[in-house]
Amino acid sequence: MNETALSNVEVLRQVLRLMTAHAEDYRPLTYTVWYEYVTRGDKRLCDRVEQVIAEGSRLSRPATDELYRHCLMSPRQRMLYNAQAAILQALDSMSDAIDDASDQTGRFAGQLEAFSDQAARPLTPEAFDQCVREIAERARQSGEELARVQSRLQESEARVKQLSDDLAQIRAEVYIDALSGLFNRRRFDASLDSLVAKATADGEPLSLLLVDIDEFKAVNDLHGHVFGDQVIQSVSQAIKSSIKGRDVAARFGGDEFAVLLPETGSHGAETVGEYIRRIIERRRISDFTGDSDPVAITVSIGISTLERGESPRELLRRADKALYEAKKEGRNRVVVV
């Protein structure tokens, strides 16, 4: 066993030993917190865990969750968590309001039943009038209470709607590449798996385009990274303008992009690829300072179409092979395998 493997085994042993002694439960999240402590990761987390150990107590589940949330979550993950928690809180408020309404309705139903029993017995006009006044007052009180409950429900409903919109926006941002405005690699991987599964189940075609900017490193070296960002944005806009509703376009890597075309066979995918290539070939990109001449950019594109029984990884491998052939044949071209 090599040194790295030995080190990993020792870390695992320490984590499990500490979890057994100090953790309240065994979850992936709990393991992550203790792994961070053993490997001396986040200082705030380590300080808090050392305090728990020094006190001779166990790290409770809520405390573990809090450490993970504040020390290990990214700002965007924390926003997502907070939005989800706020929605749950608003739903609890709605549930409480509904319970209150149910209780109030039950009490009023009981009062009506009691009034009905009284009214069925012989009563003097004065006693009957008193019963009517009492039930009218109780009806008024119930109406006011139900109106307050209705107001609480409306407020909670509006809050849930706003939070749902916020959550949808946060979720969308999690899957968006900030520079290109296209989906990121995480979203592409999920879409690739789901679309391959759907195409296989439905017996429909699915094509994949891999698009790579030609000589991008040379462009970056010659014109700088700011200009390189402009190139990526320009290529992204060209790709986005060339696809339709259900198509998925993503930034696959630094200067590489991927496009999934559901219900599109090899010929249709080649048509889309050629369209993208020609649009980009005709573009001229200027430095934002205006101090240099516009630069021509080209792309190479590799295309594969899903074959019967093919896995997502194999579809991706063949598209990558086609892209390699496009580069090998001189760049600025589309190759279909």
Buried (B, 14 or more C-beta within 10 A) or exposed (E): EEEEEEEEEEEEEBBBEBBEEBBBEEBEBBBBBBBBBBEEBBEEBBEBBEEBBEEEEBBEBEBBBEBBBEBBBEEEBEBBBBBBEBBEEBBEBBEEBBEBBEEBBEBBEEBBEBBEEBEEEEEEEEEBEEBEEBBEEBEEBBEEBBEBBEEBBEBBEEBBEEBEEBBEEBBEEBBBBEEBBBBBBEBBBEBBEEBBEEBBEEEBBBBBBBBBBBBBEEBBEEBEEEBBBBBBBBBBBBBBEBBEEEBBBBBBEEBBBBBBBBBBBBEBBBEBBBBBBBBBBEBEBEBEEEEEEEBEBBBBBBBBBBEEEBEBEBBBBBBBBBBBBBBEEEBBBBBBB
